[in-house]
Amino acid sequence: MDSSSQAEAVIGAGRSALIGAMFGAGWLGWGLGSAKAFNGFTAPTFGFMALLLITGSIYFIRKGRLLRKKCTAVIDSARQNVRKWFLFIVLMEALAIALVSILAHRLHRADLATNWCAMIVGLHFLPLARIFRAPHLIVRGISITVWCVFCWAFFRSNALVISTSLGTGILLWGSCVFSWFRARKIAQSLCA
């Protein structure tokens, strides 16, 4: 892999970490809020962790951009193709989330909407893994999907919402930290 591609990989890992940090905070916050678990300890701890993960992710994006400036940038049509497919998958994800939310509302089971939406979030990582040529996204997607199926089988009502949200948030935050290590490893190999 040439140095320009490695710099882009650092930026990509940083972006992946940032997305995991932000959406993980959303899911985890939803679960903690549903469980009424925010108090004088959990609220500041949650806020600190979210800020730490977001800040660290931005650091790796900036590091990748600095590394890219040192390299001769290769701009090709493949990047445009990746962007087009990414937007298509995100659009399909949004439509699927809207449909399952409507279905859950019609069934008078709002708890299922949370679970099904998280399941769609997990499943959307599978085609993203192919588009970005990032096999670790398959692990992320399967982990979230399996967790949601487990929750769907064993929990009901508010417990389903809480367990789905907490598990999805924790898995996304874990993937954020994994992306940090990945970005760090790529950056070190580029600087060596």
C-alpha positions, 0 to 999 in steps of 0.5 A: 500500500502506498503512503497516500493510501495509508494516509487515507486509511488513517483518515478512514479509521479516524472517521469510523471511530468518530461515527462509532463514538457519536452513535455509540453515545446516542445509543448508550445515552438512550439506554441509560436514560430509559433505565433512569440510570443517570445520576451524579456519577454516571452522567459526568462519566458518560459525558467524559467518555463521550468527549474523550472518544470524540476528541481522540477520533478527531485527533486521528482524522487530523493526523491522517490529514497531516500525513496526507499532506506529506504524500502526493495525493492520489485522486481517482474515480474509485473514491467517487464510486465509494462515496456513491455506494456509501450514500446509497447504503445510508439512504436504504438504512434510513428507509428501513428504519422508517419502515420498521418504526412504522410497523412497530407503531402499528403493532403497538410495540415501540420496544420492537422499533428500538430493537429492529432499528439497532438490528438494521444499524448492525446489518448496514455494516455488512455492505459497508465492509465490502465498499470500504474493503474493511473486514473488521466492519463485518465483525462490528455488524454481526456483533450488533445484529447477534446482540439484537437477536439475543435481546429480542429473544430474551427481553420484552418491553422496557427491558428490551429497549434498555438492553438493546440500546446499552449493548449497541452503544457499548459495541459501537464504543468498543469499535471506536477504540478498535479503530483508534488502534487501527489508525495508530498502527497504520500511522506508525507504519507510515512514519517508520 
